[in-house]
Amino acid sequence: MNKLRTLIIEDEEPARDLVKAYLKDNEHIELIGECADGFTGVKTINETK
């Protein structure tokens, strides 16, 4: 089964850390990065396609 490629976009660093901790043990999710704002998130998505 393919992994779900995931990018965390959240402006609060503690919230990003919580999401990362929650997702890191899920074998079906590949965390490709994290961003603090939507603009950077869209740029990162376009760069990682």
C-alpha positions in Angstrom: 0.0 0.0 0.0 1.2 3.5 -0.8 2.0 5.8 2.0 0.1 9.1 2.4 2.6 11.9 1.8 1.9 14.5 4.4 3.0 18.1 4.9 2.2 19.8 8.2 1.1 23.5 7.8 0.6 25.2 11.1 1.8 28.5 12.5 2.1 27.4 16.1 5.3 25.4 16.6 4.0 23.4 19.6 1.0 22.4 17.6 3.2 21.2 14.7 5.3 19.2 17.2 2.1 17.5 18.5 1.0 16.6 15.0 4.5 15.3 14.2 4.5 13.2 17.4 1.1 11.8 16.5 1.9 10.9 12.9 5.5 9.6 13.3 4.5 6.1 14.4 1.9 5.7 11.6 3.3 3.3 9.0 0.8 4.6 6.4 2.0 8.2 6.6 5.2 9.7 5.1 5.9 13.1 6.6 7.5 15.2 3.9 8.0 18.4 5.8 6.4 21.1 7.9 5.7 24.8 7.3 4.6 27.7 9.4 2.3 29.4 6.8 0.2 28.6 3.8 2.4 30.4 1.3 5.4 28.3 2.2 3.2 25.2 2.3 2.0 25.7 -1.3 5.6 26.4 -2.4 6.8 23.2 -0.6 4.0 21.1 -2.1 4.9 22.3 -5.6 8.6 21.6 -5.0 8.0 18.0 -3.8 5.7 16.8 -6.5 
